[in-house]
């Protein structure tokens, strides 16, 4: 059984969006690149709640990584993933910009 992600959209437009995302225990995100039809895609993720064990964000290249809690990266250009959450949950506030 796959753990269900809770994704609450706070703001959405064609260029910019803000989401509050909660990843439960046993969830992971496999290594991938986000496809975009045109332009450059940027994400700024603020980790509000870190899992107790697991849930580590990995990215081939981050533009910015502050304290393993604030990440600015190009999901359309670089592979990224999250390891399996073994204890607790992962909550992030995600800002996406497609220009």
C-alpha positions in Angstrom: 0.0 0.0 0.0 1.4 3.4 -1.0 1.4 6.2 1.6 -0.9 9.1 0.6 0.7 12.6 0.2 -1.4 15.6 1.3 -0.9 18.4 -1.1 -2.7 21.7 -0.3 -2.5 24.4 -3.0 -2.2 27.8 -1.4 -1.8 29.8 -4.6 -1.7 28.7 -8.3 -1.1 30.4 -11.6 0.6 29.4 -14.8 3.9 31.0 -13.7 3.9 30.6 -9.9 2.5 28.3 -7.3 2.7 27.7 -3.5 1.9 24.3 -2.0 1.9 22.8 1.5 2.9 19.2 1.1 2.9 16.5 3.8 4.7 13.2 3.2 3.8 10.4 5.6 5.8 7.6 7.1 7.0 5.0 4.5 6.9 7.4 1.6 9.8 8.1 -0.7 10.3 9.9 -4.0 12.3 8.1 -6.6 15.0 9.9 -8.6 13.4 11.9 -11.4 13.5 15.2 -13.4 10.3 17.2 -13.7 9.1 17.8 -17.3 8.1 21.2 -18.3 6.8 22.2 -21.8 8.8 25.4 -22.0 10.8 27.8 -20.0 12.9 27.3 -16.8 11.4 25.7 -13.7 12.6 26.7 -10.2 11.6 25.4 -6.8 12.2 26.8 -3.4 11.3 24.2 -0.7 11.2 25.1 2.9 11.2 22.0 5.2 8.8 22.9 8.1 8.9 19.4 9.7 11.8 17.0 9.3 11.1 13.3 9.7 12.8 11.7 12.7 14.4 9.1 10.5 14.8 9.2 6.7 13.1 11.6 4.3 16.5 13.1 3.1 16.3 15.3 0.0 18.9 14.6 -2.6 19.6 16.6 -5.7 22.3 16.4 -8.4 22.8 20.2 -8.1 21.2 22.7 -5.8 21.4 26.4 -6.3 21.0 26.9 -2.6 21.0 24.5 0.4 20.7 26.1 3.8 21.0 23.8 6.8 19.3 20.9 4.9 16.0 22.7 5.4 15.9 25.3 2.6 16.5 24.2 -1.0 16.5 26.2 -4.2 16.9 24.0 -7.3 16.0 23.4 -10.9 13.7 20.3 -10.9 13.5 20.4 -14.7 17.3 20.2 -15.1 18.7 18.1 -12.2 17.6 14.7 -10.8 16.2 14.8 -7.3 14.7 12.4 -4.9 13.7 11.8 -1.2 14.8 8.8 0.8 12.1 6.6 2.5 10.6 8.2 5.6 11.1 5.6 8.3 9.8 7.6 11.3 7.7 10.7 11.5 6.6 12.8 8.6 8.0 15.4 6.2 6.2 18.7 5.7 7.3 21.3 3.3 6.2 24.7 1.9 7.0 24.6 -1.8 7.3 27.7 -4.1 7.4 26.9 -7.8 8.3 29.4 -10.6 8.1 28.6 -14.3 9.6 31.4 -16.5 
